[in-house]
Structures are given as structure tokens and as C-alpha cells.
Amino acid sequence: MAEKQTTEKQSTFKELVLPVIVLVVICLVCSALLAVLNDITAPIIAENTQAETLAAYVSVLPEGTTTDSMTAIDGLTTASVEGAVKTANGDVAVKAAASGYSGKDVTVYVAFDAEGAISGISIDGSTQTTGIGSKVSGDSFASGFIGWNGGEVASGSPVDSIAGATYSSNGAFNAINAAIDCYNNEIKGVQ
């Protein structure tokens, strides 16, 4: 009888407790490996993100601008502005983002010449609905802002919203307005 109880206890342990212990050990090992992997890749991801941001700044600034010729502008407080750079000849590029469709950001890079007119613009609408809201990234929409030096932008001033993409268009307008506000109120007189 005692042998039967011992066999039953061992059988219960093998069937119920041992699998739980094995799963807990597997989870702990996987968690530790993920933490180590995150520590290894975090600096690489940050470096790649910085390189992409610098390349986006260069894409809107005048031809011949290099990442080495840009200086970061620190201490910006304008809402929705994520950063800005200036060049030795007085050109400035501002990165801003605003909520578009489904609360996903529309990111813009806006370059200003020495007089404060928009000289280059890049709009990233990749987070918006493909084929509808993503049209804010298109040249036909973005090119309408080039040369603008008339204050805030809105639908019809200087370009119309994308039909069927009101939220995405408004996200682009809001991000561009944040860049304009930042340039006019924080950068223009400080250079």
C-alpha cells in the first residue's frame, strides 16, 4: 500500500509539477535572452534612427548640404516639434509630427531659407491608410508648400486637403504649422 502511494505521488509530480517547473525555467531563460538582446541592439537602433533623421534633414535642405555641415538646435519647446538643425548659410530644417488618421503620426521635415520661406519639405504619411491618407507623402501635395511664407497653412492655403483623407491632411497641416511656429518663434531671431 505504501508503495502504491509513493508511485502515485511520483506520477502526480511528473504529470503536474514537473511540466510547470520546466515551463517556468524556459520562460526565465527566454526573458533573460531577450533582455540581453535588447541591450545589444538598443544602441544600434538609436544610431540607425539618428542616421535616418539626418538623411531626411539633408533631403529637404539645399543641394550640397551634408550631415557634417549641420548643427543641431537644442532647447526647442514648440509642441509637436521633435528637432531642428541649421546650416552655416542660414538654412534651417525642422522635424515635427502631428496626429493623423487613427492617431498615428504624420511626420514632416520642413526646410526654411534665410528669409523664412519653405524651401524644401518631406512628408512621411507611411503610417496612414495606404492609397488614401498616404497620399500626403506625394510630391503633388508636398510641392504646393514650397515658397510658402504666409504664416499658418490650412486646407486651401496654400494647398487643398487630399480628398477622402481629411485626418491625414490635417495631420500634415498641423505638423507643418508646428514647424512654422517653431521657426518663427524660436529659431528665426536666435540664429
C-alpha positions in Angstrom: 0.0 0.0 0.0 2.8 2.4 0.9 4.5 1.5 -2.4 1.3 2.4 -4.3 1.1 5.8 -2.6 4.7 6.6 -3.4 4.2 5.6 -7.0 1.1 7.8 -7.2 2.9 10.8 -5.7 5.8 10.3 -8.1 3.4 10.0 -11.0 1.5 13.2 -9.9 4.7 15.1 -9.6 5.8 14.0 -13.1 2.5 14.8 -14.6 1.6 18.1 -12.9 4.5 19.8 -11.1 7.5 18.9 -13.3 6.0 20.5 -16.5 5.2 23.7 -14.6 8.8 23.9 -13.3 10.2 23.2 -16.8 7.9 26.0 -18.4 9.0 28.5 -15.7 12.6 27.8 -16.3 12.1 28.1 -20.1 10.3 31.4 -19.6 13.1 32.8 -17.4 15.8 31.8 -19.8 13.9 33.3 -22.8 13.3 36.5 -20.8 17.0 36.8 -19.9 18.0 36.2 -23.6 15.6 38.9 -24.7 16.9 41.4 -22.2 20.5 40.7 -23.3 19.4 41.0 -27.0 17.7 44.4 -26.2 20.8 45.7 -24.5 22.9 44.8 -27.5 20.6 46.1 -30.2 19.3 49.3 -28.5 22.4 51.4 -29.3 22.4 50.1 -32.9 18.7 51.0 -33.4 19.3 54.5 -31.9 22.2 55.1 -34.2 20.2 54.0 -37.3 17.3 56.2 -36.3 19.6 59.2 -35.9 21.2 58.4 -39.3 17.7 58.3 -41.0 16.7 61.6 -39.3 19.9 63.3 -40.5 19.4 61.9 -44.1 15.8 63.3 -44.0 17.1 66.7 -43.0 19.7 66.6 -45.8 16.9 65.7 -48.3 15.0 68.9 -47.7 17.9 71.3 -47.3 19.6 72.8 -50.4 21.7 70.6 -52.6 25.3 70.2 -51.3 24.3 70.1 -47.7 25.9 67.3 -45.8 25.4 65.9 -42.3 28.7 67.4 -41.2 27.6 70.9 -42.2 24.5 70.8 -39.9 24.3 71.8 -36.3 21.5 70.6 -34.0 19.4 73.3 -32.4 18.7 72.4 -28.8 16.2 73.5 -26.3 13.2 73.8 -28.6 9.8 73.9 -26.8 7.2 74.1 -29.5 4.7 71.4 -29.2 4.9 68.6 -31.8 8.5 69.6 -32.8 11.0 66.8 -32.5 14.1 68.5 -33.5 15.8 71.0 -35.8 19.1 71.7 -37.5 20.8 74.7 -39.1 23.4 75.2 -41.7 26.2 77.7 -41.9 24.4 79.7 -44.6 21.3 80.2 -42.5 19.1 77.4 -43.8 17.1 75.6 -41.1 15.2 72.3 -41.2 12.6 71.4 -38.6 11.2 67.9 -37.8 7.6 67.9 -36.5 4.8 65.3 -36.2 1.1 65.5 -35.6 -1.7 63.0 -35.3 -3.3 61.8 -38.5 -5.8 59.0 -39.1 -6.3 56.6 -36.2 -4.0 58.8 -34.0 -0.9 57.7 -36.0 1.6 60.5 -36.6 2.3 62.2 -39.9 6.0 63.3 -39.7 7.3 66.3 -41.7 10.7 67.7 -42.3 10.4 71.4 -43.4 13.4 73.5 -44.6 13.3 77.3 -44.4 15.6 79.6 -46.3 17.2 82.7 -44.8 14.0 84.7 -45.4 11.8 82.2 -43.7 10.1 80.7 -46.8 9.7 77.0 -47.1 12.5 75.8 -49.4 12.0 72.1 -49.0 9.6 69.6 -47.5 9.3 65.9 -46.9 6.1 64.4 -45.6 6.0 60.9 -44.2 2.5 59.5 -44.4 3.5 55.9 -44.3 1.5 55.4 -41.1 -1.7 56.5 -42.8 -4.1 54.3 -44.9 -2.3 53.1 -48.0 -3.6 54.7 -51.1 -5.7 57.3 -49.3 -4.0 59.0 -46.4 -0.6 58.0 -47.6 -1.1 60.4 -50.5 0.0 63.3 -48.2 3.5 61.9 -48.9 3.1 62.5 -52.6 5.0 65.3 -54.5 1.8 66.8 -55.8 0.7 67.6 -52.2 4.0 68.5 -50.7 5.3 70.6 -53.6 2.5 73.1 -53.0 4.1 74.3 -49.8 7.4 75.2 -51.5 7.9 79.0 -51.3 5.2 79.5 -48.7 6.0 82.3 -46.4 2.4 83.3 -45.4 2.0 82.1 -41.9 -0.1 79.1 -41.0 -1.2 76.6 -43.5 -4.7 75.1 -43.8 -6.8 73.4 -46.4 -6.8 75.7 -49.5 -3.9 77.8 -48.2 -1.6 77.0 -50.0 -2.8 73.5 -50.9 -6.1 71.7 -50.7 -6.6 68.6 -48.5 -6.4 65.2 -50.1 -9.9 64.1 -50.9 -11.1 61.3 -48.6 -8.1 61.8 -46.3 -9.1 64.7 -44.1 -7.4 63.3 -40.9 -4.2 62.7 -42.7 -4.2 66.1 -44.4 -4.9 67.8 -41.1 -2.1 65.9 -39.5 0.3 67.2 -42.2 -1.1 70.7 -41.9 -0.7 70.6 -38.1 2.8 69.3 -38.3 3.8 71.9 -40.8 2.3 74.6 -38.7 4.3 73.4 -35.7 7.4 73.6 -37.8 6.5 77.1 -38.9 5.7 78.2 -35.4 9.0 76.8 -34.1 10.9 78.6 -36.9 9.2 81.9 -36.4 9.1 82.0 -32.6 12.2 80.1 -31.5 14.7 80.0 -34.3 14.3 82.9 -36.7 15.6 85.7 -34.3 18.1 83.5 -32.5 20.3 82.4 -35.3 
